[in-house]
Amino acid sequence: MNENIRPVYGHIAYGLQPLGSWANIADQMGMVNKCLVVDTENRENLFKVGKIFQKVFGDTVEVLHTSAMLVEVMPKGINKLKGLKKLCQKLDIPLSKVMTFGDYDNDVEMLSAAGLGVAVSNASTRAKEASDLIIGSVEEQGPARFLAELLDRLPA
C-alpha cells in the first residue's frame, strides 16, 4: 500500500479476516474471480498457502506469486494476456501493435505476446526474460519516463 494505491484500495480493512473452514465459503466460491493473499512479514507463508490452494483446487486454478508479498489464486486460463486479446479484438488492434508493461510473473504471457513487452528494472527474472526491453523501476518512474521520451521523439 502506497500513496498511489491508497485512493483505490484505501477502503479495504487491514489485517486478517477470519473465514473459518472452507465449508463456510464453499457456496460462494463460484462468485470468486480472484483470491489475493498478502503477507508482508514472511514470504515463506505465501508459498505454504499457495500449495494449500493448489492441493484443494488442483488443476482448476492458477497459483501465482505476483510480488514478494502476494500470492494470487485465479481460475485456470484467466490471465492478463487473455484480457488483452479480448480488448484488442474489441478495438480491432493487432496484438503485434500493442506495448505492455510488467513487473512480475503474472505479466509473463502478456509481455511475451505483445508487439513490445517492457519490464521495469526491478521486475522478476521471468518477467525480464519475457520482455523485449527493460527500463527504469516504478520507483524511478521508469514507465512514465519511457513513454515521455517516446512521445518526445514523435514528429510534431
C-alpha positions as YAML, in Angstrom:
chain: A
units: angstrom
residues:
- id: 1
  name: MET
  ca: [0.00, 0.00, 0.00]
- id: 2
  name: ASN
  ca: [1.47, 3.34, -1.01]
- id: 3
  name: GLU
  ca: [0.16, 6.81, -1.81]
- id: 4
  name: ASN
  ca: [-0.53, 5.84, -5.43]
- id: 5
  name: ILE
  ca: [-2.64, 2.83, -4.46]
- id: 6
  name: ARG
  ca: [-4.36, 4.14, -1.31]
- id: 7
  name: PRO
  ca: [-7.05, 6.16, -3.19]
- id: 8
  name: VAL
  ca: [-8.18, 2.99, -4.95]
- id: 9
  name: TYR
  ca: [-7.77, 0.43, -2.17]
- id: 10
  name: GLY
  ca: [-7.75, 2.64, 0.92]
- id: 11
  name: HIS
  ca: [-11.19, 1.45, 1.98]
- id: 12
  name: ILE
  ca: [-10.00, -2.14, 2.44]
- id: 13
  name: ALA
  ca: [-9.70, -3.23, 6.07]
- id: 14
  name: TYR
  ca: [-6.19, -4.17, 7.11]
- id: 15
  name: GLY
  ca: [-5.31, -7.36, 8.90]
- id: 16
  name: LEU
  ca: [-6.57, -10.88, 8.63]
- id: 17
  name: GLN
  ca: [-10.24, -11.58, 8.12]
- id: 18
  name: PRO
  ca: [-11.11, -14.96, 9.68]
- id: 19
  name: LEU
  ca: [-13.12, -17.22, 7.39]
- id: 20
  name: GLY
  ca: [-13.18, -20.37, 9.45]
- id: 21
  name: SER
  ca: [-13.38, -23.59, 7.45]
- id: 22
  name: TRP
  ca: [-13.65, -23.96, 3.68]
- id: 23
  name: ALA
  ca: [-17.23, -25.11, 4.25]
- id: 24
  name: ASN
  ca: [-18.14, -21.58, 5.41]
- id: 25
  name: ILE
  ca: [-17.36, -20.16, 1.98]
- id: 26
  name: ALA
  ca: [-17.89, -23.17, -0.31]
- id: 27
  name: ASP
  ca: [-21.22, -21.88, -1.62]
- id: 28
  name: GLN
  ca: [-19.60, -18.55, -2.57]
- id: 29
  name: MET
  ca: [-16.61, -19.97, -4.49]
- id: 30
  name: GLY
  ca: [-18.46, -19.78, -7.81]
- id: 31
  name: MET
  ca: [-18.63, -15.99, -7.45]
- id: 32
  name: VAL
  ca: [-14.91, -15.56, -6.77]
- id: 33
  name: ASN
  ca: [-12.74, -14.48, -9.70]
- id: 34
  name: LYS
  ca: [-9.54, -13.99, -7.72]
- id: 35
  name: CYS
  ca: [-8.21, -14.63, -4.26]
- id: 36
  name: LEU
  ca: [-5.33, -12.44, -3.18]
- id: 37
  name: VAL
  ca: [-3.28, -13.36, -0.11]
- id: 38
  name: VAL
  ca: [-0.90, -10.77, 1.33]
- id: 39
  name: ASP
  ca: [1.91, -11.39, 3.80]
- id: 40
  name: THR
  ca: [4.37, -8.55, 4.29]
- id: 41
  name: GLU
  ca: [6.23, -10.33, 7.08]
- id: 42
  name: ASN
  ca: [7.06, -13.86, 5.93]
- id: 43
  name: ARG
  ca: [7.27, -14.79, 2.24]
- id: 44
  name: GLU
  ca: [7.51, -18.48, 3.15]
- id: 45
  name: ASN
  ca: [3.89, -18.32, 4.37]
- id: 46
  name: LEU
  ca: [2.82, -17.37, 0.85]
- id: 47
  name: PHE
  ca: [4.44, -20.48, -0.61]
- id: 48
  name: LYS
  ca: [2.68, -22.61, 2.01]
- id: 49
  name: VAL
  ca: [-0.70, -21.01, 1.31]
- id: 50
  name: GLY
  ca: [-0.14, -21.35, -2.45]
- id: 51
  name: LYS
  ca: [0.50, -25.07, -2.04]
- id: 52
  name: ILE
  ca: [-2.67, -25.43, 0.04]
- id: 53
  name: PHE
  ca: [-4.77, -23.71, -2.66]
- id: 54
  name: GLN
  ca: [-3.17, -25.88, -5.35]
- id: 55
  name: LYS
  ca: [-3.89, -29.04, -3.35]
- id: 56
  name: VAL
  ca: [-7.51, -28.09, -2.60]
- id: 57
  name: PHE
  ca: [-8.43, -26.82, -6.09]
- id: 58
  name: GLY
  ca: [-6.00, -28.84, -8.23]
- id: 59
  name: ASP
  ca: [-5.76, -28.00, -11.89]
- id: 60
  name: THR
  ca: [-8.83, -25.74, -11.83]
- id: 61
  name: VAL
  ca: [-6.75, -22.78, -10.61]
- id: 62
  name: GLU
  ca: [-3.56, -20.87, -11.33]
- id: 63
  name: VAL
  ca: [-1.49, -20.06, -8.25]
- id: 64
  name: LEU
  ca: [0.83, -17.14, -9.00]
- id: 65
  name: HIS
  ca: [3.30, -15.34, -6.79]
- id: 66
  name: THR
  ca: [2.77, -11.86, -8.16]
- id: 67
  name: SER
  ca: [5.20, -9.99, -5.91]
- id: 68
  name: ALA
  ca: [7.34, -10.64, -2.88]
- id: 69
  name: MET
  ca: [4.28, -10.09, -0.69]
- id: 70
  name: LEU
  ca: [1.41, -11.54, -2.74]
- id: 71
  name: VAL
  ca: [0.04, -14.82, -3.98]
- id: 72
  name: GLU
  ca: [-2.96, -14.81, -6.32]
- id: 73
  name: VAL
  ca: [-5.31, -17.69, -6.98]
- id: 74
  name: MET
  ca: [-7.43, -17.43, -10.14]
- id: 75
  name: PRO
  ca: [-9.44, -19.79, -12.33]
- id: 76
  name: LYS
  ca: [-7.25, -21.73, -14.76]
- id: 77
  name: GLY
  ca: [-6.70, -19.91, -18.04]
- id: 78
  name: ILE
  ca: [-7.53, -16.45, -16.73]
- id: 79
  name: ASN
  ca: [-4.60, -14.10, -17.17]
- id: 80
  name: LYS
  ca: [-3.66, -10.67, -18.44]
- id: 81
  name: LEU
  ca: [-2.94, -11.91, -21.94]
- id: 82
  name: LYS
  ca: [-6.44, -13.33, -22.28]
- id: 83
  name: GLY
  ca: [-7.92, -9.98, -21.24]
- id: 84
  name: LEU
  ca: [-5.58, -8.08, -23.55]
- id: 85
  name: LYS
  ca: [-6.55, -10.29, -26.50]
- id: 86
  name: LYS
  ca: [-10.24, -9.60, -25.86]
- id: 87
  name: LEU
  ca: [-9.57, -5.86, -25.71]
- id: 88
  name: CYS
  ca: [-7.52, -5.96, -28.91]
- id: 89
  name: GLN
  ca: [-10.29, -7.88, -30.66]
- id: 90
  name: LYS
  ca: [-12.93, -5.41, -29.49]
- id: 91
  name: LEU
  ca: [-10.85, -2.41, -30.60]
- id: 92
  name: ASP
  ca: [-9.64, -4.14, -33.78]
- id: 93
  name: ILE
  ca: [-5.98, -3.65, -32.88]
- id: 94
  name: PRO
  ca: [-3.48, -6.38, -33.70]
- id: 95
  name: LEU
  ca: [-1.60, -7.66, -30.65]
- id: 96
  name: SER
  ca: [1.61, -7.02, -32.58]
- id: 97
  name: LYS
  ca: [0.85, -3.26, -32.35]
- id: 98
  name: VAL
  ca: [0.45, -3.28, -28.55]
- id: 99
  name: MET
  ca: [3.05, -2.27, -25.95]
- id: 100
  name: THR
  ca: [2.74, -3.79, -22.48]
- id: 101
  name: PHE
  ca: [4.50, -3.04, -19.21]
- id: 102
  name: GLY
  ca: [5.03, -5.58, -16.45]
- id: 103
  name: ASP
  ca: [6.98, -6.42, -13.35]
- id: 104
  name: TYR
  ca: [6.14, -9.90, -12.15]
- id: 105
  name: ASP
  ca: [5.36, -13.48, -13.13]
- id: 106
  name: ASN
  ca: [1.67, -12.75, -13.71]
- id: 107
  name: ASP
  ca: [2.76, -10.49, -16.60]
- id: 108
  name: VAL
  ca: [4.93, -13.07, -18.43]
- id: 109
  name: GLU
  ca: [2.38, -14.23, -21.04]
- id: 110
  name: MET
  ca: [1.31, -10.68, -21.80]
- id: 111
  name: LEU
  ca: [4.88, -9.37, -22.08]
- id: 112
  name: SER
  ca: [5.98, -12.14, -24.42]
- id: 113
  name: ALA
  ca: [2.92, -11.93, -26.72]
- id: 114
  name: ALA
  ca: [2.73, -8.16, -27.18]
- id: 115
  name: GLY
  ca: [4.43, -6.36, -30.04]
- id: 116
  name: LEU
  ca: [6.69, -4.73, -27.45]
- id: 117
  name: GLY
  ca: [6.96, -6.15, -23.94]
- id: 118
  name: VAL
  ca: [8.60, -3.79, -21.47]
- id: 119
  name: ALA
  ca: [9.72, -4.80, -17.97]
- id: 120
  name: VAL
  ca: [10.84, -2.47, -15.22]
- id: 121
  name: SER
  ca: [14.35, -2.95, -13.84]
- id: 122
  name: ASN
  ca: [13.11, -4.41, -10.55]
- id: 123
  name: ALA
  ca: [10.90, -6.97, -12.32]
- id: 124
  name: SER
  ca: [11.08, -10.68, -11.62]
- id: 125
  name: THR
  ca: [13.56, -12.73, -13.62]
- id: 126
  name: ARG
  ca: [10.77, -14.39, -15.60]
- id: 127
  name: ALA
  ca: [9.18, -11.04, -16.48]
- id: 128
  name: LYS
  ca: [12.53, -9.67, -17.66]
- id: 129
  name: GLU
  ca: [13.19, -12.78, -19.76]
- id: 130
  name: ALA
  ca: [9.76, -12.45, -21.41]
- id: 131
  name: SER
  ca: [10.33, -8.79, -22.28]
- id: 132
  name: ASP
  ca: [11.85, -7.12, -25.29]
- id: 133
  name: LEU
  ca: [13.13, -4.17, -23.28]
- id: 134
  name: ILE
  ca: [13.99, -3.36, -19.66]
- id: 135
  name: ILE
  ca: [13.56, 0.20, -18.38]
- id: 136
  name: GLY
  ca: [13.89, 2.01, -15.03]
- id: 137
  name: SER
  ca: [11.94, 0.83, -12.00]
- id: 138
  name: VAL
  ca: [8.50, 2.07, -10.99]
- id: 139
  name: GLU
  ca: [10.13, 3.95, -8.12]
- id: 140
  name: GLU
  ca: [12.29, 5.72, -10.72]
- id: 141
  name: GLN
  ca: [9.13, 6.42, -12.75]
- id: 142
  name: GLY
  ca: [10.51, 4.15, -15.47]
- id: 143
  name: PRO
  ca: [7.28, 3.64, -17.45]
- id: 144
  name: ALA
  ca: [6.36, 7.35, -17.35]
- id: 145
  name: ARG
  ca: [9.85, 8.44, -18.37]
- id: 146
  name: PHE
  ca: [9.96, 5.84, -21.14]
- id: 147
  name: LEU
  ca: [6.61, 6.99, -22.57]
- id: 148
  name: ALA
  ca: [7.55, 10.67, -22.27]
- id: 149
  name: GLU
  ca: [10.80, 10.06, -24.15]
- id: 150
  name: LEU
  ca: [8.98, 8.02, -26.79]
- id: 151
  name: LEU
  ca: [6.37, 10.75, -27.30]
- id: 152
  name: ASP
  ca: [9.08, 13.43, -27.48]
- id: 153
  name: ARG
  ca: [10.56, 11.57, -30.47]
- id: 154
  name: LEU
  ca: [7.34, 11.71, -32.49]
- id: 155
  name: PRO
  ca: [7.25, 14.26, -35.27]
- id: 156
  name: ALA
  ca: [5.30, 17.38, -34.42]
...
